[in-house]
Amino acid sequence: MIYGIGTDVCSIARMRAAVARHGSRFAQRVLGEDEQREYARRLAKVEQRGINYLATRFAAKEAFSKSIGLGIHSPMRWSDCEILKLPSGQPTIVLHGALNAWCAARSLRFLVSVSDEADTALAMVVAEVFAVPAP
């Protein structure tokens, strides 16, 4: 059963400006530990790839917060929601701390899609309630 759906569109130029203004502090505030490592790797190779990565993660976290109906309010913290990739390349949401406990208490799981093109990043998240099969 669908619990909620969230979408977000993010300007890549806005992310570039935020990084220019705040340096690494902005990415550290938005990204979890695993995301920070991937961001640094991409930024070192081609700066634009790092900025696009940051923009897609920002959009996905905004979409996630909308799908659970909280916005960016406790227990939703930027760094407790990571948008990582499975070995297949499919994006997945990994939760930590109080946010993980909050979602687990509601039996939520998530489907996420991210994309970027030219100067726009977008994301969509579907939160669904899953039933645990009876033994």
Summary of the structure (lengths in Angstrom):
residues: 135
radius of gyration: 14.9
end to end distance: 20.6
largest distance: 54.7
contacts: 420
relative contact order: 0.23
helix: 47%
strand: 30%
